[in-house]
Structure formats: structure tokens, C-alpha cells
């Protein structure tokens, strides 16, 4: 029996999560259906555009993503501290980018908001408004709401295009907690190399609708994508916000890992020569097992042995207390 979502996602344990959504129907999300010859390739752009748009609304960062033929992978980071510093008006403005909100929240964000709040809202209305904004604030750091806002519009578009009704996605997206830097790096590489393992691309730079493709494209121009969580390098004081890996080292890691998908392939590069592996203390064989079988090797959480033991022990204690 699947764990309840509230037990799978715990920001006190980690802000990083790997989420996978799969189509429930035989029909493809994207790509070409070999049985009918119909192409759904344009839907890849739907997913990518929606995903990157949501990063401008939620206090949730995208670390990595890949849009596959019948499923999507996203690695997310919840920035709860960011949402805490947003003003009430900013919370309402962001929520209105997705939904109409309520009459009170619409009034609150109007040009004459200050005057209207003082002159027109009763005490009961103010309490109601604050309660509503509190709900919006919690939703803007909620991975379940993020995935809902990603998947539901795509499902509606696809059903309309297919001229059918019913479920497009499986009932629940799969979620894995990434408990440490090892798990985060392994998962990001796993996601970025998905198209290569599926023989949809031969190199990371040719894998369309992936985070690695977008990072490489912008890297050539001398900057990082604003819609993806940036790489900020090694730990330093004061530490800027972002992934504590070096971007160049990460690109090398992805390339080396891709070359080692088949250990018998000619020209394979020894992964122990990668600077990031030395810095993070990876063991070559452990690393290969980790990123090659990421989804099957881990269930609801991923991490090193000690980290996983602590996480599982804490989950059992929480379950017992509950």
C-alpha cells in the first residue's frame, strides 16, 4: 500500500524531491505512436513550457527535468524561506497567475487595495482574507500542488486533442526524497541521461526538452537559465543560493556517466577521474549502481546508507506516534 503523500514529503527531512508522472493510457504523452504513426512530439513543448512557467509562480525550484514519451521526470527544491518573505499582496498576485482567487483576494490586489481594505472590508472579511492568503501561501510551497498545476492543464489539452475524456495521468505521481548531496547528484544525472538511455538522443546536448540541454545552451552564452536552480560551486561564506556543485564539473559528470552506461563500450572514461566524484567522495562502483538503477534501487527516499537508516527510523517513530 502506498505511503500517504504527507509522509512521503517532509521538508524537515529534505527540501529536494524527485517526482515522476506517467500516462495511464496507451496513447503517448509525446513522441510518435508506432502503431498509428501519429506524432505527439509537440506535446513535449507543452510540458516544458508549463513546468518552467510554474517556477515563476511557486517557491519551488526545478533542478532537473526530462520529458519522455509516456512520462516526465522533475527534480524539485522547495524554498520555503522564500515564500515566508513574500508579502500578502505578492502571495495573492502569484496565485492569481494560476486561478481567479476569491472576490476578496481580487479586491486586495486591485490598484486601490489599500483604500479598499481600510474603507470597505469588515473585520470578518479581513479574517477571511488572511485565512485565504495563508492557504495560498502554503500551496505555493506544496509539491503536490505544483505537480497538480503541471499535470492537469496538460491532461486537458491532450484530452481535447484526442477528443476523449477520462484520466490521462496515473492517479498519483511518484515521489522520492533526496536526503543528501550524493542522492541529489545521482538523481539529477539519472534524469538528465534519461533520453540517452531510451535511445532518444546520442549526447546530452542533443536531448531535447531536458534540463541538461537548456543548461548547455545557456552555458555557451555565458549564463545560467533563470528558470532552473543555479549551480553556485563549492561551499563558501557567505553561501549564495543554489546547488553546491560546480556547473562545469556537473556537465563533465553527466558526460562521463553517459559514456559509462555500458561498461563494455569502447572509449569509456574512468569515472574516478571526475573532480566532483573526488570532492564528494563517491565510490565508482557504488555510483554506477546508484545512477543506473535509480528508480528501482530506491523507493520513497534516496540517500547514502547512514542517511537512509536515519530517515527510515524517524519515519517509523512518526508512524508509531501517529
C-alpha positions as CSV (number, residue, x, y, z in Angstrom):
1,X,0.0,0.0,0.0
2,X,1.5,3.4,-1.0
3,X,2.5,5.8,1.8
4,X,0.3,8.8,2.2
5,X,1.7,11.8,0.4
6,X,2.2,13.8,3.7
7,X,4.6,11.0,4.9
8,X,6.5,10.9,1.6
9,X,7.2,14.7,1.5
10,X,8.7,16.1,4.7
11,X,10.5,19.4,4.4
12,X,12.1,18.8,7.8
13,X,14.0,15.9,6.3
14,X,14.9,17.4,2.9
15,X,13.7,20.1,0.5
16,X,14.7,18.0,-2.5
17,X,12.4,15.6,-4.3
18,X,12.3,13.5,-7.5
19,X,8.8,13.3,-9.0
20,X,7.7,11.1,-11.8
21,X,4.3,11.3,-13.6
22,X,3.2,8.5,-16.0
23,X,0.5,8.3,-18.6
24,X,-2.3,5.9,-17.8
25,X,-3.4,5.4,-21.4
26,X,-1.5,3.5,-24.1
27,X,-1.5,6.7,-26.2
28,X,1.7,8.6,-25.9
29,X,2.3,11.8,-24.0
30,X,4.9,12.8,-26.6
31,X,6.9,11.2,-29.4
32,X,5.4,9.0,-32.1
33,X,3.0,6.1,-31.7
34,X,4.4,3.3,-33.9
35,X,1.1,1.6,-34.1
36,X,-0.8,4.5,-35.6
37,X,2.0,6.6,-36.9
38,X,0.6,9.7,-35.2
39,X,3.1,12.1,-33.8
40,X,2.6,13.7,-30.3
41,X,6.0,15.4,-30.3
42,X,4.6,18.9,-30.0
43,X,3.3,18.0,-26.5
44,X,6.9,18.0,-25.2
45,X,6.9,21.7,-25.5
46,X,3.6,21.9,-23.7
47,X,5.1,20.2,-20.7
48,X,8.4,22.1,-20.7
49,X,6.7,25.5,-21.1
50,X,4.2,24.8,-18.3
51,X,7.0,23.4,-16.0
52,X,9.2,26.5,-16.4
53,X,6.3,28.8,-16.1
54,X,5.4,27.3,-12.7
55,X,8.9,28.2,-11.4
56,X,7.9,31.9,-11.8
57,X,4.8,31.3,-9.6
58,X,5.8,28.8,-6.9
59,X,8.6,29.0,-4.3
60,X,9.8,25.7,-5.8
61,X,12.9,25.4,-8.0
62,X,13.5,22.9,-10.8
63,X,16.9,21.3,-10.5
64,X,16.5,18.8,-13.4
65,X,13.8,17.6,-15.8
66,X,13.2,15.3,-18.8
67,X,10.1,15.0,-20.9
68,X,9.9,11.4,-22.1
69,X,7.4,9.5,-24.4
70,X,4.9,8.5,-21.7
71,X,6.3,10.1,-18.5
72,X,8.1,13.1,-17.1
73,X,10.8,13.4,-14.5
74,X,11.4,16.5,-12.4
75,X,13.8,17.1,-9.5
76,X,12.4,19.9,-7.3
77,X,13.6,22.0,-4.4
78,X,11.2,23.6,-2.0
79,X,12.3,27.1,-1.0
80,X,10.0,27.6,2.0
81,X,12.1,30.5,3.3
82,X,11.4,32.4,0.1
83,X,7.7,32.1,0.5
84,X,7.8,33.3,4.1
85,X,9.3,36.6,3.0
86,X,6.6,37.3,0.3
87,X,4.1,39.9,1.2
88,X,0.4,39.1,1.3
89,X,-0.1,41.0,-1.9
90,X,2.7,39.1,-3.6
91,X,1.1,35.8,-2.5
92,X,-2.2,36.9,-4.0
93,X,-0.6,38.1,-7.2
94,X,1.2,34.8,-7.7
95,X,-1.9,32.7,-7.0
96,X,-3.9,34.8,-9.5
97,X,-1.4,33.8,-12.2
98,X,-3.0,30.3,-11.8
99,X,-6.5,30.9,-10.6
100,X,-9.0,33.7,-10.2
101,X,-8.9,33.5,-6.5
102,X,-11.8,35.0,-4.4
103,X,-13.6,38.3,-4.7
104,X,-11.7,39.4,-1.6
105,X,-8.3,38.4,-2.9
106,X,-9.1,40.1,-6.2
107,X,-10.1,43.3,-4.4
108,X,-6.9,43.1,-2.3
109,X,-4.7,43.1,-5.3
110,X,-6.5,45.9,-7.1
111,X,-4.8,49.3,-7.6
112,X,-6.9,50.8,-4.8
113,X,-6.2,47.9,-2.5
114,X,-5.0,50.0,0.5
115,X,-8.0,52.3,0.4
116,X,-10.5,49.5,-0.1
117,X,-9.1,47.4,2.7
118,X,-9.5,50.3,5.1
119,X,-12.8,51.6,3.9
120,X,-14.8,48.6,2.7
121,X,-13.7,45.4,4.5
122,X,-15.3,44.4,7.7
123,X,-13.4,42.6,10.5
124,X,-14.9,39.3,9.4
125,X,-13.8,39.9,5.8
126,X,-10.3,40.7,6.9
127,X,-10.1,37.5,8.9
128,X,-11.4,35.6,5.9
129,X,-8.9,37.3,3.6
130,X,-6.0,36.4,5.9
131,X,-7.2,32.8,6.1
132,X,-7.4,32.6,2.3
133,X,-3.9,34.1,1.8
134,X,-2.5,31.7,4.4
135,X,-3.9,28.8,2.3
136,X,-2.4,30.3,-0.9
137,X,1.0,30.7,0.8
138,X,1.1,27.0,1.9
139,X,0.1,25.9,-1.6
140,X,2.9,27.8,-3.2
141,X,5.4,25.6,-1.3
142,X,3.4,22.4,-1.8
143,X,4.9,19.9,-4.3
144,X,1.5,18.2,-4.6
145,X,0.0,21.5,-5.8
146,X,3.0,22.1,-8.1
147,X,2.5,18.7,-9.8
148,X,-1.2,19.2,-9.9
149,X,-0.8,22.6,-11.7
150,X,1.7,20.9,-14.1
151,X,-0.3,17.8,-14.9
152,X,-3.9,19.0,-15.0
153,X,-3.6,21.6,-17.9
154,X,-1.6,19.1,-19.9
155,X,-4.2,16.4,-19.4
156,X,-7.0,18.8,-20.5
157,X,-5.1,19.8,-23.6
158,X,-4.3,16.2,-24.5
159,X,-7.9,15.0,-24.0
160,X,-9.2,17.8,-26.1
161,X,-6.7,17.0,-28.9
162,X,-7.5,13.3,-28.6
163,X,-11.2,14.0,-28.5
164,X,-11.7,11.9,-25.4
165,X,-12.3,12.1,-21.7
166,X,-11.1,10.3,-18.6
167,X,-7.7,10.0,-16.8
168,X,-4.6,11.0,-18.7
169,X,-2.1,10.5,-15.9
170,X,-1.9,7.8,-13.3
171,X,-3.7,8.6,-10.1
172,X,-0.6,9.8,-8.2
173,X,2.8,11.0,-9.2
174,X,5.7,9.0,-7.7
175,X,7.8,10.9,-5.2
176,X,11.3,10.2,-3.8
177,X,13.0,12.2,-1.1
178,X,16.6,13.1,-1.9
179,X,18.3,13.1,1.5
180,X,21.9,14.2,0.8
181,X,24.1,15.6,-2.0
182,X,25.0,12.1,-3.2
183,X,21.4,11.3,-3.8
184,X,20.7,14.7,-5.4
185,X,23.6,14.5,-7.8
186,X,22.8,10.9,-8.7
187,X,19.1,11.7,-9.3
188,X,19.9,14.8,-11.4
189,X,22.3,12.7,-13.6
190,X,19.7,9.9,-13.8
191,X,17.1,12.4,-15.0
192,X,19.4,14.2,-17.5
193,X,20.5,11.0,-19.1
194,X,17.0,9.5,-19.5
195,X,16.8,10.3,-23.2
196,X,20.2,8.7,-23.9
197,X,19.2,5.5,-22.1
198,X,16.0,5.5,-24.0
199,X,17.9,6.0,-27.3
200,X,16.1,9.2,-28.0
201,X,19.4,11.1,-28.1
202,X,23.0,10.3,-28.5
203,X,24.5,13.2,-26.4
204,X,23.3,15.4,-23.6
205,X,23.4,18.5,-25.9
206,X,21.1,16.7,-28.4
207,X,18.5,15.6,-25.9
208,X,15.6,18.0,-26.5
209,X,13.2,19.2,-23.7
210,X,15.6,18.4,-20.9
211,X,17.3,20.5,-18.2
212,X,20.8,19.5,-19.4
213,X,20.0,20.7,-22.9
214,X,18.8,24.0,-21.6
215,X,21.8,24.4,-19.2
216,X,24.3,23.6,-22.0
217,X,22.5,26.1,-24.4
218,X,22.8,28.9,-21.9
219,X,26.3,27.9,-20.7
220,X,27.6,28.5,-24.2
221,X,26.2,32.1,-23.9
222,X,27.9,32.6,-20.6
223,X,25.0,32.4,-18.2
224,X,22.7,30.0,-16.4
225,X,18.9,29.6,-17.0
226,X,16.8,31.8,-14.8
227,X,14.1,29.1,-14.6
228,X,16.4,26.4,-13.2
229,X,18.1,26.3,-9.9
230,X,21.6,27.6,-10.5
231,X,24.9,25.9,-9.7
232,X,26.9,28.0,-7.3
233,X,30.0,25.9,-6.8
234,X,31.7,24.7,-3.6
235,X,30.6,25.7,-0.1
236,X,31.8,29.2,0.8
237,X,30.8,32.0,3.2
238,X,28.5,33.7,2.6
239,X,27.0,31.0,0.6
240,X,24.9,32.2,-2.4
241,X,21.6,30.4,-3.2
242,X,21.8,27.4,-5.4
243,X,23.2,23.9,-6.0
244,X,26.5,23.4,-4.2
245,X,28.1,21.8,-7.3
246,X,30.2,23.5,-9.9
247,X,28.4,23.7,-13.3
248,X,31.4,22.7,-15.4
249,X,32.1,19.7,-13.1
250,X,28.4,18.7,-13.3
251,X,28.5,18.8,-17.1
252,X,31.6,16.6,-17.1
253,X,29.9,14.2,-14.6
254,X,26.9,13.8,-16.9
255,X,29.1,13.2,-19.9
256,X,31.3,10.7,-18.1
257,X,28.3,8.9,-16.6
258,X,26.7,8.8,-20.1
259,X,29.8,7.2,-21.5
260,X,29.7,4.6,-18.8
261,X,26.1,3.5,-19.2
262,X,27.5,0.4,-21.0
263,X,30.7,-0.6,-19.1
264,X,31.9,-2.7,-22.1
265,X,31.6,0.2,-24.5
266,X,34.9,1.3,-26.1
267,X,36.3,4.6,-25.0
268,X,34.6,4.5,-21.6
269,X,36.2,7.0,-19.2
270,X,37.1,6.0,-15.7
271,X,34.7,8.0,-13.5
272,X,37.1,8.3,-10.6
273,X,38.9,11.0,-12.7
274,X,35.9,13.3,-12.3
275,X,36.6,16.2,-9.9
276,X,33.1,16.1,-8.5
277,X,33.5,12.4,-7.6
278,X,36.7,13.1,-5.7
279,X,35.2,16.1,-3.9
280,X,32.0,14.3,-2.8
281,X,33.8,11.0,-2.0
282,X,31.9,8.8,-4.5
283,X,33.0,5.2,-4.9
284,X,33.0,4.4,-8.7
285,X,31.0,1.1,-8.5
286,X,28.6,2.4,-5.9
287,X,28.0,5.5,-8.0
288,X,27.3,3.4,-11.2
289,X,24.8,1.2,-9.3
290,X,23.2,4.3,-7.9
291,X,22.5,6.3,-11.1
292,X,21.9,3.4,-13.4
293,X,19.1,1.9,-11.3
294,X,17.9,5.0,-9.5
295,X,14.1,4.3,-9.7
296,X,14.4,0.6,-8.9
297,X,17.2,0.9,-6.3
298,X,15.2,3.5,-4.2
299,X,11.6,3.7,-3.3
300,X,10.2,6.8,-1.4
301,X,13.6,8.2,-0.5
302,X,17.2,8.1,-1.7
303,X,20.5,8.7,0.0
304,X,23.6,7.0,1.5
305,X,23.2,4.1,3.8
306,X,23.5,6.0,7.1
307,X,21.2,8.8,5.9
308,X,18.6,6.3,4.7
309,X,18.7,4.4,8.0
310,X,18.2,7.6,10.0
311,X,15.3,8.6,7.7
312,X,13.6,5.2,8.0
313,X,14.0,5.2,11.8
314,X,12.4,8.6,12.0
315,X,9.6,7.6,9.7
316,X,8.8,4.6,11.9
317,X,8.8,6.7,15.0
318,X,6.4,9.2,13.4
319,X,4.1,6.3,12.3
320,X,4.1,4.8,15.8
321,X,3.4,8.2,17.5
322,X,0.6,8.8,14.9
